[in-house]
Amino acid sequence: MATAVRQLTPEEASAHPVPETIVVRFAGDSGDGMQLTGGQFTLSTALAGNDLATFPDFPAEIRAPQGTLFGVSAFQINFGSTEIDTAGDAPDVLIAMNPAALKVNVEQLKPGGLIIADEGEFGERNLAKAKYDADPLEDGSLAKWHLLKLDISQLTLDAVKPFGLGNKEALRCKNMWTLGLALWMFDRDRQPLVDWLKAKFAKAPELAEANIAALNAGHAYGETAELGAMGISQRHVSAAPSEPGLYRTVTGAEAISLGLVAGAQLAGLPMFFGGYPITPASAILHQLARFKEYGVTTFQAEDEIAAIASALGASYAGSLGVTSSSGPGIALKGEAMGLAIMTELPLVIVNSQRGGPSTGLPTKTEQSDLYQAVYGRNGDSPMPVLAARSAADCFDVAIEAVRIATQYMTPVMLLTDGYIANAAEPWKVPDMSTYEPFPVEFHTAVPAEGEKFQPYARDENLKRPWVKPGTPGLLHRIGGIEKAQGSGNIDYSPANHQAMTDIRRDKVLGIAIPDQKVEYGQEGGKLVVVGWGSTYGPIAQAVRRARAKGLDVSHVHIRHIWPLPKNLGILLKSYEHILVPEMNTGQLKTVLRDQFLVDAVPLNKVSGQPFTIAEIEAAITRHLAGAGAEEIGPDNTQLPSPEAVNP
């Protein structure tokens, strides 16, 4: 029989008020279902009306050796009753399913935070795999945190025993037991999860019922175990204020896919996606394959080169060609990007950046492909480059990429990264009637008698006409060899190559893009923090905190990486100091120095993990205190000057 949860006294409640935001991290073995558990907790959190941001963090191996340190999979969610921009810094709650998960993650837990550990997995063998000399649940090494040790494995076996599952199948339900306890802790409704389990296991109802039983058992444990005696109480986090409208949770990959489809619709074009599987970009192919009713054709090619070549061929034929990859695949696509630039055909290339070089860190995040995007092709090969700042932002950036590609007859690269691709956040579904269509007009006018069609004639934006092959009277040549102005015939002459190189450059530089705005703060002042891509969240939060302390700091975040906004140089020069946080060794910093001759100082992090708010906030404080004359590392240590490294 259930007993009432102990209610906090008024004194206890005032001493331990419910915070505006809570960070929870689920961590376990790769086979423990932590990503699924986190995803379903995210669903329940979204339905509760909280704002949220997530960070899935998993190993590259499909199934690393069980119980090992490098096989730990984690899912972090930051949710609350206020605006959420990041997945949070240090977790408030760590749910560790085995010793390896505890060891990898515990030092990131806030002092005084809560550890929920499955003590059933803390046997001698698993402790040895995690390189523990003694059981941390018993030796006092976790004293600075609250510890709740439960035999989740046995509790799960007891809960699903009536369903006759084998031991292995039964233990697969322990993530649902854990999820049930988490739902109780934060006052979440179980019914959406019950409905999801019934749908997921519709063909195996016994598995659905077993998982539901485990979910309910975990929830009931929270209700009946009198955890309040241990200082653990149920907490209700109020809904975050939000504009009225229809909301859904999206990952970056989902939002990009929806944005590409919307962009194709606004352009009045069918879409062809040519892709090749690569982490973390593969999810875009999976998403777009579901949109056949919107005129989307998807093709999984035999390699990266075939993927982009097929997309470029589709653009030549009159479709919107799209391809995607990550850094290694983008390198392979380089020659075909040059062909798209030479033929001046629209093409959207999505680069979901990951740690490099080479295979690098396949499942970890980085921003180290900016040089590759802006400069990484043979010859003078200008290409517009855009960067999304968050999962939800991917929708609008994808539409902008389609607009530029089709309106200026050029390939466009759209940069995201592993964090954006996998992270989830609430997204207000937009009213598409508010988006201005940009319908494509194919050239069909046959030249007058005695004249020849000029496939490289230009309009006022230096854009050449787009002609579907087979259009009567408009036969023309196309290919990768230098084109003669106007006719498009092969022309190796020095004057023509100079002129065509200048035209291709000027066309890209002349693309109409919005002026750069200040996200937080004002134009001009002591310090501006300039970012791009997924650093938006931690920079925004750090700048807001610093400004609340009275510090003179502003935030500028760049969406259009190339060409840069025309007012950006004047804007940056209105500040005394410029700090550029990046998950690379200083690539945007170099571009800003080159283009505007400003003394931009980098804040670099290349660990496979996103910036924390605290790292950027500390760098702001240090910089304003006068330590910003040298380059600053993410641990706030002063890096040696370039002259000291390269005398």
C-alpha positions as CSV (number, residue, x, y, z in Angstrom):
1,M,0.0,0.0,0.0
2,A,1.4,3.4,-1.0
3,T,2.3,5.8,1.7
4,A,2.2,9.6,1.4
5,V,5.3,11.4,0.3
6,R,6.7,13.3,3.2
7,Q,5.9,17.0,2.8
8,L,8.7,19.5,3.5
9,T,8.2,21.8,6.5
10,P,8.0,25.5,5.7
11,E,11.5,25.9,7.1
12,E,12.8,23.1,4.8
13,A,11.0,24.5,1.8
14,S,12.5,27.9,2.3
15,A,16.0,26.4,2.8
16,H,15.6,24.3,-0.4
17,P,13.4,26.2,-2.8
18,V,12.7,24.7,-6.2
19,P,15.2,26.2,-8.6
20,E,14.1,27.8,-11.9
21,T,16.2,25.3,-13.8
22,I,17.4,21.7,-13.0
23,V,20.0,19.7,-14.9
24,V,19.7,15.9,-14.9
25,R,22.1,13.5,-16.5
26,F,21.3,9.8,-17.3
27,A,24.5,7.7,-17.7
28,G,25.0,4.1,-18.3
29,D,26.4,1.5,-20.6
30,S,25.8,1.8,-24.3
31,G,23.3,-1.0,-24.1
32,D,21.4,0.5,-21.1
33,G,19.1,2.7,-23.3
34,M,20.2,6.0,-21.9
35,Q,19.5,7.9,-25.1
36,L,16.0,6.4,-25.3
37,T,15.4,7.2,-21.5
38,G,16.6,10.7,-22.0
39,G,14.5,11.2,-25.1
40,Q,11.3,10.1,-23.3
41,F,12.1,12.2,-20.2
42,T,12.5,15.1,-22.7
43,L,9.0,14.3,-24.1
44,S,7.4,14.3,-20.7
45,T,9.3,17.6,-19.8
46,A,8.0,19.3,-23.0
47,L,4.5,18.2,-22.3
48,A,4.8,19.7,-18.8
49,G,5.4,23.1,-20.5
50,N,9.1,23.5,-19.4
51,D,11.6,25.1,-21.6
52,L,14.5,22.7,-22.2
53,A,17.7,21.8,-24.0
54,T,19.4,18.4,-24.3
55,F,22.8,17.1,-24.9
56,P,23.1,13.4,-26.0
57,D,26.7,12.2,-25.4
58,F,27.5,8.7,-26.6
59,P,30.6,6.7,-27.8
60,A,31.5,6.1,-31.4
61,E,31.5,2.3,-31.0
62,I,28.3,0.6,-31.9
63,R,28.6,-1.5,-28.8
64,A,31.7,-0.9,-26.7
65,P,32.7,-3.6,-24.2
66,Q,30.1,-3.7,-21.5
67,G,31.0,-1.9,-18.3
68,T,34.1,-0.1,-19.7
69,L,34.9,3.6,-19.3
70,F,34.9,4.3,-23.0
71,G,31.5,2.6,-23.5
72,V,29.6,5.1,-21.3
73,S,26.6,6.7,-22.9
74,A,25.0,9.8,-21.3
75,F,22.0,12.1,-21.9
76,Q,21.8,15.5,-20.2
77,I,18.7,17.7,-20.0
78,N,18.4,21.2,-18.6
79,F,14.8,22.1,-18.0
80,G,13.0,24.8,-16.1
81,S,10.4,27.5,-15.7
82,T,12.6,30.2,-17.4
83,E,14.3,30.6,-20.8
84,I,16.8,27.8,-21.5
85,D,19.6,28.3,-24.0
86,T,22.0,25.4,-23.1
87,A,22.0,21.8,-21.8
88,G,23.4,23.2,-18.6
89,D,26.8,23.1,-17.0
90,A,27.1,20.9,-13.9
91,P,24.2,18.4,-13.4
92,D,22.1,18.6,-10.2
93,V,21.2,14.9,-10.5
94,L,23.3,12.1,-11.9
95,I,21.6,8.7,-12.5
96,A,24.5,6.2,-12.8
97,M,23.6,2.7,-14.0
98,N,27.1,1.2,-13.4
99,P,30.5,2.1,-11.9
100,A,31.9,3.3,-15.3
101,A,29.0,5.7,-15.7
102,L,29.7,7.0,-12.2
103,K,33.4,7.4,-12.7
104,V,33.1,9.2,-16.0
105,N,30.5,11.7,-14.9
106,V,30.6,12.2,-11.1
107,E,33.2,14.9,-11.0
108,Q,31.0,17.1,-13.2
109,L,28.1,16.9,-10.6
110,K,27.5,20.0,-8.6
111,P,28.7,19.8,-4.9
112,G,25.7,18.7,-2.9
113,G,24.1,17.2,-6.0
114,L,22.2,13.9,-6.0
115,I,23.6,10.6,-7.2
116,I,21.2,7.8,-7.9
117,A,23.2,4.6,-8.4
118,D,22.2,1.1,-9.3
119,E,24.2,-0.8,-6.6
120,G,23.2,-4.1,-8.2
121,E,25.8,-3.3,-10.9
122,F,28.6,-2.4,-8.4
123,G,30.1,-5.9,-8.3
124,E,33.8,-6.7,-8.2
125,R,34.0,-7.3,-11.9
126,N,32.3,-4.0,-12.9
127,L,34.3,-2.1,-10.4
128,A,37.5,-3.5,-11.9
129,K,36.4,-2.5,-15.4
130,A,35.8,1.0,-14.2
131,K,39.3,1.0,-12.5
132,Y,37.9,1.4,-9.0
133,D,40.1,-0.1,-6.3
134,A,37.2,0.1,-3.8
135,D,33.4,0.4,-4.0
136,P,32.7,4.2,-4.1
137,L,29.3,3.6,-2.8
138,E,30.8,2.3,0.5
139,D,34.2,4.0,0.9
140,G,33.1,7.6,1.6
141,S,34.6,9.0,-1.6
142,L,31.2,10.4,-2.6
143,A,30.6,12.3,0.7
144,K,30.3,15.7,-0.9
145,W,27.2,14.6,-2.8
146,H,23.9,13.1,-1.7
147,L,23.9,9.4,-2.5
148,L,20.8,7.2,-3.1
149,K,21.9,3.7,-3.8
150,L,19.2,1.3,-5.1
151,D,19.4,-2.2,-6.5
152,I,17.6,-1.1,-9.6
153,S,18.5,-4.4,-11.4
154,Q,16.8,-6.5,-8.7
155,L,13.8,-4.1,-8.4
156,T,13.3,-4.3,-12.1
157,L,13.5,-8.1,-12.1
158,D,10.9,-8.2,-9.3
159,A,8.6,-5.8,-11.3
160,V,8.6,-7.8,-14.5
161,K,8.7,-11.3,-13.0
162,P,5.0,-12.0,-13.8
163,F,5.6,-11.6,-17.6
164,G,8.0,-14.6,-17.8
165,L,10.9,-12.8,-19.5
166,G,14.4,-14.2,-19.4
167,N,16.9,-12.5,-17.2
168,K,18.5,-10.7,-20.1
169,E,15.2,-9.4,-21.5
170,A,14.0,-8.4,-18.1
171,L,17.1,-6.4,-17.3
172,R,16.5,-4.4,-20.5
173,C,13.5,-2.9,-18.7
174,K,15.6,-1.2,-16.0
175,N,15.9,2.0,-17.9
176,M,12.1,2.2,-17.7
177,W,12.2,1.6,-14.0
178,T,14.7,4.4,-13.7
179,L,12.6,6.7,-15.9
180,G,9.6,6.0,-13.7
181,L,11.5,7.1,-10.6
182,A,12.7,10.3,-12.5
183,L,9.1,11.0,-13.5
184,W,8.0,10.8,-9.9
185,M,10.9,13.0,-8.7
186,F,9.8,15.8,-11.0
187,D,6.0,15.3,-11.0
188,R,5.7,14.1,-14.5
189,D,2.7,12.3,-16.1
190,R,3.3,8.7,-17.0
191,Q,0.5,8.3,-19.5
192,P,2.3,9.6,-22.6
193,L,5.1,7.1,-21.9
194,V,2.6,4.3,-21.5
195,D,1.0,5.2,-24.8
196,W,4.4,5.4,-26.5
197,L,5.4,1.9,-25.1
198,K,2.2,0.4,-26.4
199,A,2.8,1.8,-29.8
200,K,6.5,0.9,-29.9
201,F,5.8,-2.7,-28.9
202,A,2.5,-3.1,-30.7
203,K,3.7,-6.4,-32.2
204,A,5.0,-7.7,-28.9
205,P,2.4,-6.7,-26.3
206,E,4.2,-8.7,-23.6
207,L,7.2,-6.5,-23.9
208,A,5.1,-3.4,-23.7
209,E,3.4,-4.6,-20.6
210,A,6.7,-5.5,-19.0
211,N,8.2,-2.1,-19.7
212,I,5.0,-0.4,-18.4
213,A,5.2,-2.5,-15.2
214,A,8.9,-1.4,-14.7
215,L,7.9,2.2,-15.4
216,N,5.1,2.1,-12.8
217,A,7.3,0.2,-10.3
218,G,9.9,3.0,-10.4
219,H,7.3,5.6,-10.0
220,A,5.7,3.7,-7.1
221,Y,9.0,3.3,-5.4
222,G,9.3,7.1,-5.3
223,E,5.8,7.3,-3.8
224,T,6.2,4.7,-1.2
225,A,9.9,4.5,-0.1
226,E,9.7,7.7,2.1
227,L,12.7,9.2,0.3
228,G,12.0,12.4,2.1
229,A,13.7,11.0,5.1
230,M,16.9,11.1,3.0
231,G,16.3,14.7,2.0
232,I,14.9,13.7,-1.4
233,S,11.5,15.2,-2.2
234,Q,9.3,15.4,-5.2
235,R,9.8,18.7,-7.0
236,H,7.4,20.4,-9.4
237,V,9.0,22.8,-11.9
238,S,6.5,25.2,-13.2
239,A,5.9,25.7,-16.9
240,A,8.0,28.3,-18.6
241,P,6.3,31.4,-20.1
242,S,5.8,31.1,-23.8
243,E,4.0,32.6,-26.7
244,P,0.7,30.9,-27.6
245,G,1.0,28.5,-30.5
246,L,1.7,25.0,-31.5
247,Y,5.0,23.6,-30.2
248,R,7.0,20.4,-30.8
249,T,10.4,19.2,-29.8
250,V,12.9,19.1,-32.6
251,T,16.5,18.1,-33.0
252,G,18.8,20.0,-35.3
253,A,18.6,17.2,-37.9
254,E,14.8,17.3,-37.9
255,A,14.6,21.1,-38.1
256,I,17.1,21.2,-41.0
257,S,15.1,18.6,-42.9
258,L,11.8,20.5,-42.3
259,G,13.5,23.7,-43.4
260,L,14.9,22.2,-46.6
261,V,11.4,20.9,-47.5
262,A,9.9,24.3,-46.7
263,G,12.6,26.1,-48.7
264,A,11.9,23.9,-51.7
265,Q,8.2,24.6,-51.4
266,L,8.8,28.4,-51.2
267,A,11.0,28.1,-54.3
268,G,8.4,25.9,-56.1
269,L,10.9,23.1,-56.7
270,P,11.0,19.4,-56.2
271,M,14.0,18.3,-54.0
272,F,16.6,15.6,-54.6
273,F,18.8,14.6,-51.7
274,G,21.9,12.6,-52.4
275,G,23.6,11.3,-49.2
276,Y,26.0,8.8,-47.8
277,P,25.9,7.6,-44.1
278,I,28.2,9.4,-41.8
279,T,27.9,10.4,-38.1
280,P,26.3,12.8,-37.2
281,A,24.8,13.8,-40.6
282,S,23.0,10.5,-41.4
283,A,19.8,11.6,-39.5
284,I,19.1,14.2,-42.2
285,L,18.8,11.4,-44.8
286,H,16.6,9.4,-42.4
287,Q,14.3,12.4,-41.9
288,L,14.0,13.4,-45.6
289,A,13.1,9.9,-46.6
290,R,9.8,10.5,-44.8
291,F,8.7,13.4,-47.0
292,K,8.0,11.8,-50.4
293,E,4.6,13.5,-50.5
294,Y,6.3,16.9,-50.6
295,G,8.2,16.1,-53.8
296,V,11.4,14.9,-52.0
297,T,13.5,12.1,-53.6
298,T,16.2,10.6,-51.4
299,F,19.1,8.6,-52.7
300,Q,21.7,6.7,-50.6
301,A,24.8,6.7,-52.8
302,E,27.8,4.4,-52.8
303,D,30.1,7.1,-51.6
304,E,30.4,10.8,-50.8
305,I,31.5,11.8,-54.2
306,A,28.5,10.0,-55.9
307,A,26.2,11.6,-53.3
308,I,27.1,15.2,-54.2
309,A,27.5,14.5,-57.9
310,S,23.9,13.0,-58.0
311,A,22.6,16.1,-56.2
312,L,24.4,18.4,-58.6
313,G,23.0,16.5,-61.5
314,A,19.5,16.9,-60.1
315,S,20.1,20.7,-59.9
316,Y,21.1,20.7,-63.5
317,A,17.9,18.9,-64.4
318,G,15.8,21.5,-62.5
319,S,15.4,20.2,-59.0
320,L,16.8,21.6,-55.8
321,G,19.9,19.5,-55.2
322,V,20.9,18.8,-51.6
323,T,23.6,16.8,-50.0
324,S,25.0,16.5,-46.4
325,S,28.0,15.1,-44.6
326,S,30.5,15.7,-41.9
327,G,34.1,16.9,-42.1
328,P,35.7,13.8,-43.7
329,G,32.9,13.5,-46.3
330,I,32.9,17.3,-47.0
331,A,36.6,16.9,-47.9
332,L,35.7,14.2,-50.4
333,K,33.0,16.4,-51.9
334,G,35.4,19.3,-52.5
335,E,36.0,18.7,-56.2
336,A,32.2,18.5,-57.0
337,M,31.7,21.7,-55.0
338,G,34.2,23.3,-57.4
339,L,32.1,21.9,-60.3
340,A,29.0,23.5,-58.8
341,I,30.8,26.8,-58.5
342,M,32.0,26.6,-62.1
343,T,28.7,25.5,-63.5
344,E,26.9,28.0,-61.3
345,L,24.1,25.7,-60.3
346,P,22.1,25.8,-57.0
347,L,23.1,23.2,-54.4
348,V,22.8,23.1,-50.6
349,I,25.5,21.3,-48.7
350,V,24.9,20.6,-45.0
351,N,28.0,20.0,-42.9
352,S,27.3,18.6,-39.4
353,Q,30.8,19.2,-38.0
354,R,32.5,16.7,-35.7
355,G,35.9,16.3,-34.0
356,G,38.7,15.9,-36.5
357,P,41.0,15.6,-38.3
358,S,40.4,12.4,-40.3
359,T,37.9,10.1,-38.6
360,G,38.7,12.0,-35.4
361,L,35.8,12.0,-32.9
362,P,32.8,10.7,-34.8
363,T,30.2,11.3,-32.1
364,K,31.7,14.5,-30.5
365,T,31.1,18.1,-31.4
366,E,33.5,20.7,-32.8
367,Q,33.5,23.8,-35.0
368,S,36.7,23.1,-36.9
369,D,35.4,23.2,-40.4
370,L,35.0,26.9,-40.9
371,Y,38.3,27.2,-42.9
372,Q,37.1,24.2,-44.9
373,A,33.8,25.8,-45.6
374,V,35.1,29.3,-46.6
375,Y,38.4,28.4,-48.2
376,G,38.6,24.6,-48.7
377,R,38.4,24.1,-52.5
378,N,41.0,24.4,-55.2
379,G,41.2,27.7,-57.1
380,D,39.4,30.9,-56.1
381,S,36.1,29.2,-55.3
382,P,33.8,31.5,-53.4
383,M,30.7,30.0,-51.8
384,P,28.1,31.4,-49.4
385,V,28.4,29.9,-45.9
386,L,25.7,30.0,-43.2
387,A,25.8,28.7,-39.6
388,A,22.8,27.7,-37.4
389,R,22.9,28.6,-33.7
390,S,20.5,26.0,-32.3
391,A,18.3,23.1,-33.2
392,A,15.2,25.3,-33.7
393,D,17.2,27.9,-35.7
394,C,18.1,25.2,-38.2
395,F,14.7,25.6,-39.8
396,D,15.1,29.2,-40.8
397,V,18.8,28.8,-41.7
398,A,17.9,26.0,-44.1
399,I,15.3,28.1,-45.8
400,E,17.8,30.9,-46.1
401,A,20.3,28.5,-47.7
402,V,17.7,27.5,-50.3
403,R,16.9,31.1,-51.0
404,I,20.5,32.1,-51.6
405,A,21.2,29.0,-53.7
406,T,18.3,29.4,-56.0
407,Q,18.2,33.2,-56.3
408,Y,21.9,33.5,-57.0
409,M,22.6,30.2,-58.8
410,T,25.3,29.1,-56.4
411,P,26.2,26.2,-54.0
412,V,25.7,27.1,-50.4
413,M,27.2,25.4,-47.3
414,L,25.1,25.2,-44.1
415,L,27.2,24.5,-41.0
416,T,25.8,22.8,-37.9
417,D,27.7,20.5,-35.5
418,G,27.2,17.3,-33.6
419,Y,25.7,19.1,-30.6
420,I,23.1,20.9,-32.7
421,A,22.3,17.8,-34.9
422,N,21.6,15.6,-31.8
423,A,20.3,18.2,-29.3
424,A,16.6,18.8,-28.8
425,E,14.6,21.8,-27.8
426,P,11.0,23.1,-28.0
427,W,10.2,24.8,-31.3
428,K,7.2,26.9,-32.1
429,V,5.8,25.7,-35.4
430,P,5.8,28.7,-37.6
431,D,3.0,30.1,-39.7
432,M,4.3,29.5,-43.2
433,S,2.0,32.2,-44.6
434,T,4.4,34.7,-43.0
435,Y,7.3,33.5,-45.2
436,E,7.9,35.3,-48.4
437,P,8.0,32.9,-51.4
438,F,10.9,33.1,-53.8
439,P,9.7,31.1,-56.8
440,V,12.3,30.0,-59.3
441,E,11.9,31.2,-62.9
442,F,13.5,28.8,-65.4
443,H,14.7,30.5,-68.6
444,T,12.5,29.4,-71.6
445,A,12.8,32.3,-74.0
446,V,14.3,31.3,-77.3
447,P,16.8,33.8,-78.7
448,A,15.8,35.7,-81.9
449,E,16.7,34.2,-85.2
450,G,20.4,34.5,-85.9
451,E,21.3,34.8,-82.2
452,K,22.6,32.2,-79.9
453,F,21.5,31.4,-76.4
454,Q,24.0,32.8,-73.8
455,P,23.9,30.5,-70.8
456,Y,26.4,32.7,-68.9
457,A,24.6,36.0,-69.5
458,R,24.1,37.9,-66.3
459,D,21.3,39.8,-64.6
460,E,21.7,42.7,-62.2
461,N,22.8,40.2,-59.4
462,L,25.3,38.6,-61.7
463,K,23.2,35.5,-61.7
464,R,23.2,33.4,-64.9
465,P,19.9,31.8,-66.2
466,W,18.7,28.4,-65.1
467,V,17.6,26.2,-68.0
468,K,16.2,22.7,-67.8
469,P,18.0,20.4,-70.2
470,G,15.9,19.6,-73.2
471,T,14.2,23.0,-73.3
472,P,13.6,23.6,-77.1
473,G,16.0,26.1,-78.7
474,L,18.2,26.4,-75.6
475,L,20.8,23.7,-76.2
476,H,24.0,24.7,-74.3
477,R,27.3,23.3,-73.0
478,I,28.1,22.9,-69.3
479,G,31.1,21.4,-67.4
480,G,34.1,22.1,-65.2
481,I,36.4,23.8,-67.6
482,E,36.6,27.6,-67.5
483,K,33.7,29.2,-69.3
484,A,33.7,32.1,-71.7
485,Q,31.7,35.1,-70.6
486,G,28.2,34.9,-72.0
487,S,28.5,31.9,-74.3
488,G,29.8,29.4,-71.8
489,N,32.2,28.0,-74.4
490,I,35.6,26.7,-73.3
491,D,37.9,29.7,-73.0
492,Y,41.4,29.4,-71.5
493,S,42.4,33.0,-72.3
494,P,44.0,35.0,-69.4
495,A,41.7,37.9,-69.7
496,N,38.6,35.7,-69.7
497,H,39.8,33.7,-66.6
498,Q,40.5,36.9,-64.7
499,A,37.1,38.3,-65.6
500,M,35.2,35.1,-64.7
501,T,37.0,34.7,-61.4
502,D,36.1,38.3,-60.6
503,I,32.5,37.8,-61.5
504,R,32.1,34.6,-59.4
505,R,33.7,36.5,-56.5
506,D,31.6,39.6,-56.9
507,K,28.4,37.6,-57.3
508,V,28.9,36.0,-53.9
509,L,30.0,39.2,-52.2
510,G,27.0,41.0,-53.6
511,I,24.4,38.6,-52.0
512,A,21.8,40.5,-50.1
513,I,22.0,39.5,-46.4
514,P,20.8,41.3,-43.3
515,D,22.9,43.7,-41.3
516,Q,24.5,42.2,-38.2
517,K,22.6,43.0,-35.0
518,V,23.6,42.9,-31.4
519,E,22.0,40.0,-29.5
520,Y,22.5,41.4,-26.0
521,G,23.9,44.8,-24.9
522,Q,24.5,47.8,-27.2
523,E,26.5,48.9,-30.1
524,G,29.9,50.1,-28.8
525,G,31.4,49.6,-25.4
526,K,34.2,47.9,-23.5
527,L,33.9,44.2,-24.7
528,V,32.0,42.3,-27.3
529,V,31.8,38.5,-27.4
530,V,31.5,37.3,-31.0
531,G,30.3,33.8,-31.7
532,W,28.9,31.6,-34.4
533,G,27.0,28.3,-34.5
534,S,26.2,26.3,-31.3
535,T,28.2,28.6,-29.0
536,Y,25.2,30.8,-29.0
537,G,23.6,29.4,-25.9
538,P,26.5,29.5,-23.5
539,I,27.6,32.9,-24.8
540,A,24.1,34.4,-24.4
541,Q,23.8,33.1,-20.9
542,A,27.3,34.2,-19.9
543,V,26.8,37.7,-21.3
544,R,23.5,38.0,-19.5
545,R,25.0,37.0,-16.2
546,A,28.0,39.4,-16.7
547,R,25.7,42.3,-17.6
548,A,23.6,41.6,-14.5
549,K,26.8,42.1,-12.5
550,G,27.2,45.5,-14.2
551,L,30.0,44.5,-16.6
552,D,30.2,46.4,-20.0
553,V,29.9,43.4,-22.4
554,S,27.8,42.7,-25.4
555,H,27.1,39.7,-27.6
556,V,27.2,39.5,-31.4
557,H,26.4,36.2,-33.1
558,I,27.1,35.7,-36.8
559,R,24.8,33.6,-39.0
560,H,26.2,34.6,-42.4
561,I,29.8,33.5,-42.2
562,W,30.5,34.3,-45.9
563,P,29.9,36.8,-47.1
564,L,30.0,38.6,-43.8
565,P,27.4,41.3,-43.1
566,K,28.4,44.6,-44.6
567,N,28.1,46.5,-41.3
568,L,30.1,44.0,-39.2
569,G,33.4,45.7,-39.5
570,I,32.1,49.1,-38.3
571,L,30.2,47.3,-35.5
572,L,33.2,45.4,-34.2
573,K,35.4,48.5,-34.3
574,S,32.9,50.3,-32.0
575,Y,34.1,48.0,-29.1
576,E,37.5,48.3,-27.3
577,H,38.0,44.5,-27.1
578,I,36.7,41.5,-29.1
579,L,36.6,38.0,-27.6
580,V,35.8,35.1,-29.9
581,P,34.8,31.7,-28.2
582,E,35.1,28.8,-30.7
583,M,35.3,25.0,-30.5
584,N,38.4,25.1,-32.7
585,T,41.8,26.7,-32.5
586,G,40.7,30.2,-33.7
587,Q,39.2,30.0,-37.2
588,L,36.5,32.8,-37.0
589,K,39.0,34.9,-35.2
590,T,41.4,34.6,-38.1
591,V,38.7,35.5,-40.6
592,L,37.7,38.6,-38.6
593,R,41.3,39.8,-38.3
594,D,41.8,39.3,-42.0
595,Q,38.6,41.0,-43.2
596,F,38.4,43.9,-40.7
597,L,41.9,44.3,-39.2
598,V,40.5,44.1,-35.7
599,D,42.4,42.6,-32.7
600,A,40.1,39.7,-32.1
601,V,41.2,37.5,-29.2
602,P,40.3,33.8,-29.3
603,L,38.8,31.6,-26.5
604,N,39.4,28.1,-27.8
605,K,38.1,24.7,-26.7
606,V,38.8,21.5,-28.7
607,S,37.7,18.7,-26.3
608,G,34.7,17.3,-28.1
609,Q,32.4,18.9,-25.5
610,P,30.5,22.2,-25.8
611,F,31.4,25.3,-23.9
612,T,30.0,25.7,-20.4
613,I,28.5,29.0,-19.4
614,A,31.0,29.2,-16.5
615,E,34.0,29.0,-18.9
616,I,32.8,31.9,-21.0
617,E,31.7,34.0,-18.0
618,A,35.1,33.5,-16.3
619,A,36.8,34.5,-19.6
620,I,34.7,37.7,-19.8
621,T,35.6,38.6,-16.2
622,R,39.3,37.9,-16.8
623,H,39.4,39.8,-20.0
624,L,37.7,42.9,-18.5
625,A,40.2,42.7,-15.6
626,G,43.0,43.3,-18.1
627,A,44.2,39.7,-18.9
628,G,42.8,39.8,-22.4
629,A,45.9,41.0,-24.2
630,E,47.0,37.4,-24.6
631,E,45.0,34.5,-26.0
632,I,42.9,32.8,-23.3
633,G,42.2,29.0,-23.0
634,P,38.9,27.6,-21.8
635,D,40.3,26.8,-18.4
636,N,41.1,30.6,-18.1
637,T,44.8,30.0,-18.2
638,Q,46.8,32.4,-20.3
639,L,48.1,30.8,-23.5
640,P,51.6,31.5,-24.8
641,S,51.8,34.2,-27.5
642,P,52.3,33.0,-31.1
643,E,55.8,34.5,-31.0
644,A,56.6,32.3,-28.0
645,V,55.4,29.2,-29.7
646,N,57.0,30.1,-33.1
647,P,60.1,32.2,-32.3
